[in-house]
C-alpha cells in the first residue's frame, strides 16, 4: 500500500502525513526534505544552486530515514534535519527542485524504499508513484498558510505570505494534483480533521 499526499508549500503535508502514517502503523517519507538537503549542502559548499553538475557530487552520502514520527536526513554520519527548515533553504529549494537531474535523484531515493508507506511532497501522485491507489492533494490560501507558519517561526505574516505566493509561482511546474487525487482544502479544518478525512477515505 502506498498513500500519496501532495500539496502546496505550508499546507500541512508533513504533519498530516505523519498523523496518517501513525494511524496506519507505517512510515512516511518526505521528498521535500531531500530537496532541502541538496539545497543546504549546495549552500554550504558555495555551489551554484542552478547547476546540477555542481550539486550531484555532494550527495553520495545522503540518505533519508523514514519514520512515522518524523523523517531524518543524514549525510554520512551527520544529521542534517535540524538545519533544513531555515529561511535560506526556503529561498533556494525551488531552484534546486526544478533541476531534472536532482528530481531524478530524489525520485530514485524514494522508489527504493519498501512499501507500505505514506509519501509526501509535490509530485508523489503524478510522477514518483503514479500507480498508487490512494492519492490526496492539500491546499489552503496563502494567508492561512502564512498564519500557520508564523506560529513556527518568528517572522512577519505579510512577509511569509508574500514568500509563499512567490513559492507557489515557482512550484507550479512541480506541484499539481494528480487527476485521480482527492483535493482537500485544509483552511477550514484542524490538523486532526484533515487526518480523519483521509483515514475515512482510505477505509
MDAnalysis code that builds the backbone (N, CA, C; Angstrom):
import MDAnalysis as mda
import numpy as np

u = mda.Universe.empty(609, n_residues=203, atom_resindex=np.repeat(np.arange(203), 3), trajectory=True)
u.add_TopologyAttr("name", ["N", "CA", "C"] * 203)
u.add_TopologyAttr("resid", np.arange(1, 204))
u.add_TopologyAttr("resname", ["UNK", "UNK", "UNK", "UNK", "UNK", "UNK", "UNK", "UNK", "UNK", "UNK", "UNK", "UNK", "UNK", "UNK", "UNK", "UNK", "UNK", "UNK", "UNK", "UNK", "UNK", "UNK", "UNK", "UNK", "UNK", "UNK", "UNK", "UNK", "UNK", "UNK", "UNK", "UNK", "UNK", "UNK", "UNK", "UNK", "UNK", "UNK", "UNK", "UNK", "UNK", "UNK", "UNK", "UNK", "UNK", "UNK", "UNK", "UNK", "UNK", "UNK", "UNK", "UNK", "UNK", "UNK", "UNK", "UNK", "UNK", "UNK", "UNK", "UNK", "UNK", "UNK", "UNK", "UNK", "UNK", "UNK", "UNK", "UNK", "UNK", "UNK", "UNK", "UNK", "UNK", "UNK", "UNK", "UNK", "UNK", "UNK", "UNK", "UNK", "UNK", "UNK", "UNK", "UNK", "UNK", "UNK", "UNK", "UNK", "UNK", "UNK", "UNK", "UNK", "UNK", "UNK", "UNK", "UNK", "UNK", "UNK", "UNK", "UNK", "UNK", "UNK", "UNK", "UNK", "UNK", "UNK", "UNK", "UNK", "UNK", "UNK", "UNK", "UNK", "UNK", "UNK", "UNK", "UNK", "UNK", "UNK", "UNK", "UNK", "UNK", "UNK", "UNK", "UNK", "UNK", "UNK", "UNK", "UNK", "UNK", "UNK", "UNK", "UNK", "UNK", "UNK", "UNK", "UNK", "UNK", "UNK", "UNK", "UNK", "UNK", "UNK", "UNK", "UNK", "UNK", "UNK", "UNK", "UNK", "UNK", "UNK", "UNK", "UNK", "UNK", "UNK", "UNK", "UNK", "UNK", "UNK", "UNK", "UNK", "UNK", "UNK", "UNK", "UNK", "UNK", "UNK", "UNK", "UNK", "UNK", "UNK", "UNK", "UNK", "UNK", "UNK", "UNK", "UNK", "UNK", "UNK", "UNK", "UNK", "UNK", "UNK", "UNK", "UNK", "UNK", "UNK", "UNK", "UNK", "UNK", "UNK", "UNK", "UNK", "UNK", "UNK", "UNK", "UNK", "UNK", "UNK", "UNK", "UNK", "UNK", "UNK", "UNK"])
u.atoms.positions = np.array([
    [0.841, -1.194, 0.000],
    [0.000, 0.000, 0.000],
    [0.876, 1.243, 0.000],
    [0.600, 2.170, -0.904],
    [1.249, 3.473, -0.935],
    [0.159, 4.535, -0.962],
    [0.261, 5.493, -0.042],
    [-0.643, 6.639, 0.009],
    [0.180, 7.873, -0.326],
    [-0.236, 8.666, -1.312],
    [0.488, 9.885, -1.647],
    [-0.279, 11.102, -1.131],
    [0.466, 12.033, -0.524],
    [-0.116, 13.278, -0.021],
    [0.727, 14.422, -0.564],
    [0.217, 15.092, -1.590],
    [0.901, 16.214, -2.211],
    [0.209, 17.506, -1.805],
    [0.818, 18.638, -2.193],
    [0.173, 19.913, -1.907],
    [1.127, 21.071, -2.001],
    [0.571, 22.263, -1.843],
    [1.366, 23.489, -1.916],
    [2.189, 23.654, -0.646],
    [3.151, 24.582, -0.679],
    [4.017, 24.833, 0.475],
    [3.197, 25.249, 1.691],
    [3.572, 24.711, 2.853],
    [2.947, 25.074, 4.142],
    [1.459, 24.726, 4.204],
    [1.041, 23.709, 3.461],
    [-0.360, 23.281, 3.520],
    [-0.590, 22.223, 4.591],
    [0.469, 21.859, 5.309],
    [0.335, 20.882, 6.383],
    [0.675, 19.464, 5.982],
    [1.365, 19.301, 4.852],
    [1.625, 17.954, 4.331],
    [2.374, 17.064, 5.321],
    [3.423, 17.597, 5.928],
    [4.250, 16.768, 6.807],
    [3.481, 16.330, 8.044],
    [2.786, 17.267, 8.682],
    [2.026, 16.927, 9.891],
    [0.900, 15.947, 9.580],
    [0.211, 16.183, 8.465],
    [-0.878, 15.295, 8.067],
    [-0.335, 13.905, 7.724],
    [0.744, 13.873, 6.955],
    [1.328, 12.589, 6.554],
    [1.791, 11.793, 7.767],
    [2.407, 12.481, 8.728],
    [2.851, 11.809, 9.945],
    [1.661, 11.234, 10.705],
    [0.578, 12.018, 10.822],
    [-0.604, 11.536, 11.526],
    [-1.255, 10.351, 10.848],
    [-1.350, 10.406, 9.524],
    [-1.933, 9.294, 8.768],
    [-1.054, 8.052, 8.900],
    [0.261, 8.246, 8.775],
    [1.181, 7.117, 8.862],
    [1.124, 6.460, 10.231],
    [1.068, 7.265, 11.295],
    [0.996, 6.694, 12.636],
    [-0.305, 5.926, 12.843],
    [-1.410, 6.468, 12.287],
    [-2.695, 5.773, 12.411],
    [-2.678, 4.440, 11.671],
    [-1.950, 4.392, 10.546],
    [-1.881, 3.167, 9.745],
    [-0.783, 2.223, 10.224],
    [0.140, 2.748, 11.052],
    [1.248, 1.928, 11.528],
    [2.304, 1.676, 10.475],
    [2.515, 2.685, 9.595],
    [3.527, 2.572, 8.543],
    [4.394, 3.838, 8.573],
    [5.592, 3.824, 7.971],
    [6.407, 5.043, 7.908],
    [5.889, 6.011, 6.852],
    [6.284, 7.272, 6.991],
    [6.023, 8.219, 5.918],
    [7.347, 8.788, 5.442],
    [7.379, 9.200, 4.185],
    [8.605, 9.751, 3.604],
    [8.298, 11.116, 3.023],
    [9.249, 12.036, 3.180],
    [9.078, 13.405, 2.705],
    [10.090, 13.712, 1.612],
    [9.616, 13.889, 0.388],
    [10.531, 14.235, -0.697],
    [11.126, 15.624, -0.484],
    [10.351, 16.512, 0.140],
    [10.820, 17.873, 0.350],
    [12.094, 17.940, 1.176],
    [12.237, 17.027, 2.131],
    [13.444, 17.030, 2.955],
    [14.677, 16.706, 2.122],
    [14.532, 15.846, 1.128],
    [15.669, 15.527, 0.270],
    [16.057, 16.732, -0.585],
    [15.061, 17.438, -1.138],
    [15.368, 18.650, -1.905],
    [16.018, 19.700, -1.004],
    [15.557, 19.778, 0.229],
    [16.140, 20.727, 1.173],
    [17.575, 20.332, 1.537],
    [17.811, 19.040, 1.645],
    [19.169, 18.584, 1.947],
    [20.128, 18.944, 0.817],
    [19.694, 18.760, -0.411],
    [20.524, 19.136, -1.559],
    [20.813, 20.637, -1.521],
    [19.762, 21.419, -1.225],
    [19.923, 22.872, -1.160],
    [20.914, 23.265, -0.076],
    [20.766, 22.681, 1.119],
    [21.656, 23.007, 2.226],
    [23.098, 22.670, 1.899],
    [23.328, 21.477, 1.361],
    [24.697, 21.082, 1.029],
    [25.276, 21.973, -0.063],
    [24.428, 22.378, -1.014],
    [24.889, 23.286, -2.054],
    [25.282, 24.638, -1.490],
    [24.459, 25.163, -0.571],
    [24.773, 26.450, 0.057],
    [26.063, 26.362, 0.863],
    [26.216, 25.280, 1.622],
    [27.410, 25.132, 2.454],
    [28.676, 24.995, 1.612],
    [28.528, 24.423, 0.417],
    [29.686, 24.244, -0.466],
    [29.927, 25.459, -1.353],
    [29.018, 26.439, -1.301],
    [29.153, 27.602, -2.167],
    [28.891, 27.275, -3.622],
    [28.088, 26.243, -3.875],
    [27.813, 25.803, -5.245],
    [26.686, 26.638, -5.860],
    [26.643, 26.648, -7.172],
    [25.556, 27.285, -7.908],
    [24.337, 26.375, -7.818],
    [23.272, 26.853, -7.151],
    [22.097, 26.010, -6.938],
    [21.362, 25.684, -8.227],
    [21.655, 26.373, -9.301],
    [21.016, 26.100, -10.589],
    [21.833, 25.155, -11.452],
    [22.945, 24.640, -10.911],
    [23.858, 23.783, -11.668],
    [23.867, 22.378, -11.067],
    [23.123, 21.470, -11.682],
    [23.028, 20.109, -11.159],
    [24.388, 19.416, -11.105],
    [25.261, 19.706, -12.064],
    [26.570, 19.059, -12.096],
    [27.427, 19.451, -10.894],
    [27.135, 20.601, -10.299],
    [27.858, 21.029, -9.106],
    [27.257, 20.434, -7.834],
    [25.985, 20.053, -7.902],
    [25.288, 19.550, -6.723],
    [25.391, 18.030, -6.557],
    [25.277, 17.301, -7.663],
    [25.234, 15.830, -7.577],
    [26.450, 15.223, -6.872],
    [27.670, 15.738, -7.069],
    [28.812, 15.146, -6.365],
    [28.747, 15.300, -4.844],
    [27.889, 16.189, -4.353],
    [27.776, 16.414, -2.913],
    [26.859, 15.402, -2.223],
    [26.193, 14.532, -3.011],
    [25.078, 13.749, -2.477],
    [25.391, 12.284, -2.211],
    [26.627, 11.869, -2.373],
    [26.944, 10.437, -2.275],
    [26.631, 9.854, -0.896],
    [26.691, 10.686, 0.149],
    [26.451, 10.164, 1.497],
    [25.078, 10.463, 2.052],
    [24.186, 11.044, 1.220],
    [22.874, 11.467, 1.715],
    [21.891, 10.303, 1.714],
    [21.167, 10.165, 2.818],
    [20.119, 9.130, 2.884],
    [18.964, 9.645, 3.743],
    [17.775, 9.185, 3.398],
    [16.559, 9.539, 4.128],
    [16.195, 8.396, 5.057],
    [15.937, 8.718, 6.322],
    [15.486, 7.710, 7.287],
    [13.997, 7.920, 7.530],
    [13.147, 7.083, 6.953],
    [11.702, 7.293, 7.091],
    [11.177, 6.741, 8.410],
    [10.499, 7.603, 9.164],
    [9.879, 7.218, 10.424],
    [8.477, 7.809, 10.453],
    [7.541, 7.117, 11.096],
    [6.188, 7.645, 11.187],
    [6.160, 8.940, 11.986],
    [7.062, 9.081, 12.945],
    [7.061, 10.246, 13.819],
    [7.788, 11.449, 13.220],
    [8.538, 11.263, 12.139],
    [9.267, 12.369, 11.536],
    [10.533, 11.890, 10.865],
    [10.752, 12.293, 9.634],
    [11.916, 11.830, 8.877],
    [13.203, 12.480, 9.371],
    [14.302, 11.759, 9.179],
    [15.635, 12.322, 9.402],
    [16.397, 12.218, 8.086],
    [17.249, 13.189, 7.834],
    [18.112, 13.137, 6.656],
    [19.556, 13.180, 7.132],
    [20.337, 12.232, 6.663],
    [21.729, 12.103, 7.071],
    [22.652, 12.331, 5.885],
    [23.796, 12.919, 6.153],
    [24.893, 12.972, 5.195],
    [26.053, 12.233, 5.846],
    [26.241, 10.979, 5.445],
    [27.152, 10.067, 6.149],
    [26.640, 9.952, 7.591],
    [27.446, 10.321, 8.596],
    [27.005, 10.192, 9.986],
    [26.543, 11.516, 10.575],
    [26.318, 12.537, 9.723],
    [25.900, 13.853, 10.197],
    [24.406, 14.050, 9.935],
    [23.644, 14.357, 10.994],
    [22.204, 14.563, 10.880],
    [21.943, 15.998, 10.406],
    [21.374, 16.132, 9.217],
    [21.111, 17.447, 8.633],
    [19.753, 18.023, 9.025],
    [18.901, 17.208, 9.632],
    [17.476, 17.526, 9.744],
    [17.200, 18.888, 10.365],
    [17.884, 19.219, 11.449],
    [17.585, 20.452, 12.183],
    [17.858, 21.704, 11.356],
    [18.701, 21.611, 10.357],
    [19.081, 22.786, 9.566],
    [18.307, 22.920, 8.262],
    [17.350, 22.017, 8.013],
    [16.695, 22.003, 6.705],
    [15.567, 23.019, 6.566],
    [15.006, 23.482, 7.692],
    [13.878, 24.417, 7.627],
    [14.326, 25.818, 8.029],
    [15.268, 26.351, 7.284],
    [15.730, 27.713, 7.510],
    [15.278, 28.591, 6.341],
    [15.299, 29.887, 6.548],
    [14.855, 30.811, 5.506],
    [15.738, 30.717, 4.267],
    [17.047, 30.550, 4.459],
    [17.936, 30.492, 3.293],
    [17.679, 29.234, 2.467],
    [17.325, 28.137, 3.133],
    [16.970, 26.925, 2.396],
    [15.621, 27.119, 1.696],
    [14.665, 27.751, 2.398],
    [13.366, 28.067, 1.778],
    [13.562, 28.821, 0.466],
    [14.472, 29.785, 0.484],
    [14.680, 30.661, -0.670],
    [15.256, 29.911, -1.858],
    [16.111, 28.922, -1.613],
    [16.808, 28.251, -2.703],
    [16.215, 26.945, -3.172],
    [15.298, 26.357, -2.385],
    [14.889, 24.987, -2.684],
    [14.081, 24.880, -3.984],
    [13.332, 25.905, -4.359],
    [12.561, 25.835, -5.604],
    [13.477, 25.763, -6.817],
    [14.609, 26.462, -6.752],
    [15.583, 26.424, -7.843],
    [16.140, 25.016, -7.986],
    [16.489, 24.404, -6.847],
    [17.054, 23.054, -6.853],
    [16.019, 22.036, -7.334],
    [14.786, 22.177, -6.862],
    [13.739, 21.205, -7.194],
    [13.332, 21.251, -8.658],
    [13.688, 22.320, -9.356],
    [13.343, 22.429, -10.775],
    [14.352, 21.733, -11.684],
    [15.468, 21.259, -11.112],
    [16.511, 20.632, -11.933],
    [16.152, 19.167, -12.213],
    [16.024, 18.769, -13.484],
    [15.630, 17.388, -13.805],
    [16.568, 16.344, -13.200],
    [17.865, 16.629, -13.174],
    [18.818, 15.644, -12.640],
    [18.625, 15.434, -11.139],
    [18.317, 16.514, -10.427],
    [18.082, 16.403, -8.983],
    [16.746, 15.718, -8.720],
    [15.750, 16.019, -9.521],
    [14.449, 15.363, -9.364],
    [14.590, 13.859, -9.588],
    [15.383, 13.465, -10.569],
    [15.601, 12.042, -10.820],
    [16.296, 11.388, -9.635],
    [17.278, 12.078, -9.061],
    [17.987, 11.539, -7.896],
    [17.023, 11.346, -6.723],
    [16.195, 12.346, -6.447],
    [15.224, 12.238, -5.350],
    [14.227, 11.120, -5.626],
    [13.699, 11.060, -6.846],
    [12.728, 10.020, -7.196],
    [13.313, 8.629, -6.983],
    [14.558, 8.431, -7.367],
    [15.197, 7.124, -7.196],
    [15.358, 6.768, -5.730],
    [15.672, 7.768, -4.888],
    [15.792, 7.514, -3.447],
    [14.453, 7.028, -2.884],
    [13.379, 7.652, -3.315],
    [12.054, 7.326, -2.784],
    [11.552, 5.982, -3.298],
    [11.755, 5.722, -4.579],
    [11.257, 4.466, -5.150],
    [12.001, 3.252, -4.599],
    [13.191, 3.476, -4.047],
    [13.967, 2.368, -3.481],
    [13.458, 1.955, -2.103],
    [12.580, 2.768, -1.505],
    [12.074, 2.454, -0.173],
    [10.960, 1.417, -0.261],
    [10.896, 0.492, 0.697],
    [9.878, -0.559, 0.639],
    [8.502, -0.065, 1.085],
    [7.458, -0.516, 0.415],
    [6.084, -0.275, 0.845],
    [5.771, -1.252, 1.984],
    [4.753, -0.948, 2.812],
    [3.813, 0.179, 2.728],
    [4.429, 1.471, 3.245],
    [3.921, 2.585, 2.730],
    [4.387, 3.893, 3.191],
    [3.411, 4.985, 2.769],
    [3.540, 6.119, 3.443],
    [2.849, 7.341, 3.054],
    [3.907, 8.258, 2.465],
    [3.722, 8.707, 1.222],
    [4.711, 9.534, 0.527],
    [4.189, 10.951, 0.405],
    [4.971, 11.907, 0.906],
    [4.534, 13.302, 0.957],
    [5.452, 14.187, 0.136],
    [4.855, 15.117, -0.640],
    [5.682, 16.015, -1.440],
    [4.860, 16.874, -2.372],
    [5.415, 17.107, -3.570],
    [4.743, 17.926, -4.582],
    [4.183, 17.074, -5.722],
    [4.899, 15.999, -6.069],
    [4.517, 15.218, -7.258],
    [4.538, 13.721, -6.991],
    [4.239, 13.338, -5.755],
    [4.253, 11.911, -5.430],
    [3.198, 11.155, -6.237],
    [2.005, 11.741, -6.355],
    [0.929, 11.058, -7.062],
    [1.004, 11.182, -8.569],
    [1.665, 12.223, -9.064],
    [1.731, 12.430, -10.505],
    [2.961, 11.796, -11.137],
    [4.085, 11.783, -10.421],
    [5.345, 11.382, -11.038],
    [6.050, 10.222, -10.345],
    [6.189, 10.297, -9.022],
    [7.003, 9.295, -8.321],
    [6.247, 7.978, -8.167],
    [4.997, 8.058, -7.701],
    [4.181, 6.852, -7.521],
    [2.845, 7.016, -8.251],
    [2.864, 7.116, -9.581],
    [1.624, 7.383, -10.317],
    [0.597, 6.254, -10.203],
    [1.053, 5.042, -9.849],
    [0.124, 3.917, -9.747],
    [-0.361, 3.685, -8.320],
    [-0.033, 4.606, -7.399],
    [-0.519, 4.472, -6.018],
    [-2.047, 4.482, -6.010],
    [-2.653, 3.614, -5.217],
    [-4.118, 3.525, -5.237],
    [-4.820, 4.626, -4.448],
    [-4.093, 5.336, -3.586],
    [-4.720, 6.351, -2.728],
    [-3.929, 7.649, -2.836],
    [-4.563, 8.703, -3.390],
    [-3.865, 9.969, -3.629],
    [-4.675, 11.140, -3.069],
    [-3.945, 12.064, -2.425],
    [-4.575, 13.245, -1.854],
    [-3.722, 14.468, -2.172],
    [-4.378, 15.631, -2.254],
    [-3.682, 16.884, -2.541],
    [-4.227, 17.939, -1.592],
    [-3.329, 18.555, -0.796],
    [-3.728, 19.533, 0.215],
    [-3.481, 20.948, -0.295],
    [-4.436, 21.822, -0.019],
    [-4.280, 23.221, -0.412],
    [-4.880, 24.104, 0.678],
    [-4.571, 25.388, 0.627],
    [-5.135, 26.405, 1.522],
    [-4.687, 27.749, 0.973],
    [-5.361, 28.814, 1.377],
    [-4.995, 30.141, 0.892],
    [-3.617, 30.540, 1.425],
    [-2.899, 31.422, 0.705],
    [-1.602, 31.884, 1.209],
    [-1.682, 32.501, 2.599],
    [-2.766, 33.227, 2.909],
    [-2.885, 33.865, 4.223],
    [-3.008, 32.813, 5.333],
    [-3.818, 31.804, 5.117],
    [-3.961, 30.738, 6.116],
    [-2.634, 30.038, 6.336],
    [-1.940, 29.746, 5.253],
    [-0.650, 29.065, 5.379],
    [0.382, 29.949, 6.070],
    [0.351, 31.257, 5.782],
    [1.286, 32.187, 6.424],
    [1.028, 32.265, 7.926],
    [-0.233, 32.302, 8.314],
    [-0.564, 32.355, 9.740],
    [-0.086, 31.092, 10.464],
    [-0.196, 29.957, 9.818],
    [0.285, 28.713, 10.423],
    [1.801, 28.725, 10.556],
    [2.478, 29.148, 9.513],
    [3.940, 29.131, 9.539],
    [4.489, 30.148, 10.544],
    [3.773, 31.253, 10.739],
    [4.225, 32.269, 11.690],
    [4.241, 31.734, 13.118],
    [3.446, 30.702, 13.382],
    [3.464, 30.087, 14.711],
    [4.729, 29.268, 14.931],
    [5.388, 28.893, 13.834],
    [6.597, 28.082, 13.919],
    [7.860, 28.934, 13.855],
    [7.752, 30.118, 13.234],
    [8.924, 30.962, 13.018],
    [8.615, 32.397, 13.404],
    [9.558, 33.087, 14.017],
    [9.324, 34.480, 14.423],
    [9.468, 35.438, 13.249],
    [8.538, 35.345, 12.293],
    [8.581, 36.199, 11.116],
    [7.228, 36.862, 10.913],
    [7.224, 37.963, 10.172],
    [6.034, 38.756, 9.918],
    [5.095, 38.023, 8.959],
    [3.794, 37.967, 9.297],
    [2.829, 37.231, 8.481],
    [2.768, 37.735, 7.039],
    [2.679, 39.058, 6.796],
    [2.659, 39.519, 5.395],
    [3.908, 39.107, 4.617],
    [5.055, 39.116, 5.269],
    [6.289, 38.708, 4.584],
    [6.251, 37.225, 4.253],
    [5.750, 36.422, 5.188],
    [5.633, 34.980, 4.938],
    [4.645, 34.729, 3.810],
    [3.521, 35.459, 3.824],
    [2.506, 35.289, 2.780],
    [3.073, 35.625, 1.410],
    [3.847, 36.709, 1.331],
    [4.454, 37.098, 0.054],
    [5.431, 36.037, -0.423],
    [6.206, 35.493, 0.519],
    [7.168, 34.452, 0.160],
    [6.460, 33.186, -0.316],
    [5.352, 32.839, 0.329],
    [4.605, 31.647, -0.073],
    [3.956, 31.835, -1.447],
    [3.456, 33.029, -1.712],
    [2.860, 33.305, -3.022],
    [3.901, 33.163, -4.121],
    [5.108, 33.670, -3.856],
    [6.190, 33.525, -4.831],
    [6.599, 32.063, -4.956],
    [6.629, 31.352, -3.841],
    [6.969, 29.926, -3.869],
    [5.948, 29.150, -4.702],
    [4.671, 29.494, -4.554],
    [3.628, 28.840, -5.357],
    [3.894, 29.048, -6.845],
    [4.298, 30.278, -7.188],
    [4.560, 30.588, -8.599],
    [5.727, 29.747, -9.123],
    [6.773, 29.640, -8.315],
    [7.949, 28.882, -8.743],
    [7.672, 27.382, -8.822],
    [6.748, 26.919, -7.982],
    [6.500, 25.478, -7.883],
    [5.408, 24.969, -8.829],
    [4.859, 25.845, -9.664],
    [3.713, 25.419, -10.467],
    [4.034, 24.240, -11.384],
    [5.274, 24.136, -11.863],
    [5.595, 23.037, -12.772],
    [5.708, 21.707, -12.032],
    [6.000, 21.759, -10.721],
    [6.136, 20.524, -9.960],
    [4.872, 20.162, -9.182],
    [4.105, 21.177, -8.792],
    [3.014, 20.949, -7.859],
    [1.662, 21.085, -8.542],
    [1.010, 19.964, -8.768],
    [-0.347, 19.944, -9.320],
    [-0.990, 18.637, -8.879],
    [-2.270, 18.641, -8.582],
    [-2.907, 17.393, -8.152],
    [-2.983, 16.376, -9.286],
    [-2.794, 15.115, -8.937],
    [-3.000, 14.048, -9.907],
    [-4.476, 14.027, -10.304],
    [-4.779, 13.609, -11.529],
    [-6.176, 13.597, -11.972],
    [-7.084, 12.774, -11.067],
    [-6.527, 11.740, -10.430],
    [-7.343, 10.873, -9.575],
    [-7.137, 11.160, -8.092],
    [-6.555, 12.328, -7.757],
    [-6.336, 12.679, -6.351],
    [-7.562, 13.378, -5.776],
    [-7.789, 13.186, -4.493],
    [-8.824, 13.938, -3.788],
    [-8.197, 15.221, -3.264],
    [-8.732, 16.362, -3.665],
    [-8.215, 17.661, -3.239],
    [-8.926, 18.069, -1.951],
    [-8.139, 18.451, -0.933],
    [-8.688, 18.825, 0.372],
    [-8.217, 20.235, 0.720],
    [-9.155, 21.146, 0.922],
    [-8.833, 22.489, 1.402],
    [-8.675, 22.403, 2.912],
    [-7.441, 22.572, 3.386],
    [-7.180, 22.405, 4.823],
    [-7.511, 23.666, 5.617],
    [-7.850, 24.772, 4.928],
    [-8.113, 26.039, 5.604],
    [-9.140, 25.940, 6.723],
    [-10.337, 25.395, 6.459],
    [-11.364, 25.350, 7.499],
    [-11.241, 24.156, 8.448],
    [-10.227, 23.330, 8.263],
    [-10.104, 22.101, 9.055],
    [-8.956, 22.189, 10.047],
    [-9.109, 21.506, 11.175],
    [-7.986, 21.315, 12.081],
    [-7.064, 20.249, 11.512],
    [-5.859, 20.139, 12.078],
    [-4.943, 19.083, 11.652],
    [-5.602, 17.723, 11.776],
    [-6.222, 17.456, 12.923],
    [-6.857, 16.153, 13.109],
    [-8.019, 15.970, 12.148],
    [-8.697, 17.070, 11.807],
    [-9.795, 16.985, 10.852],
    [-9.327, 16.532, 9.485],
    [-8.153, 17.036, 9.049],
    [-7.604, 16.617, 7.753],
    [-7.202, 15.143, 7.815],
    [-6.539, 14.761, 8.900],
    [-6.128, 13.355, 9.067],
    [-7.335, 12.443, 9.034],
    [-8.383, 12.818, 9.781],
    [-9.590, 11.979, 9.836],
    [-10.264, 11.887, 8.470],
    [-10.243, 12.972, 7.687],
    [-10.841, 12.965, 6.363],
    [-10.138, 11.953, 5.470],
    [-8.805, 11.934, 5.540],
    [-8.036, 11.000, 4.727],
    [-8.251, 9.561, 5.194],
    [-8.226, 9.355, 6.494],
    [-8.431, 7.991, 7.029],
    [-9.807, 7.465, 6.670],
    [-10.818, 8.327, 6.724],
    [-12.167, 7.895, 6.362],
    [-12.238, 7.494, 4.905],
    [-11.529, 8.234, 4.051],
    [-11.493, 7.897, 2.632],
    [-10.782, 6.573, 2.406],
    [-9.701, 6.339, 3.145],
    [-8.953, 5.090, 2.997],
    [-9.801, 3.896, 3.427],
    [-10.585, 4.098, 4.473],
    [-11.404, 2.974, 4.954],
    [-12.543, 2.653, 3.997],
])
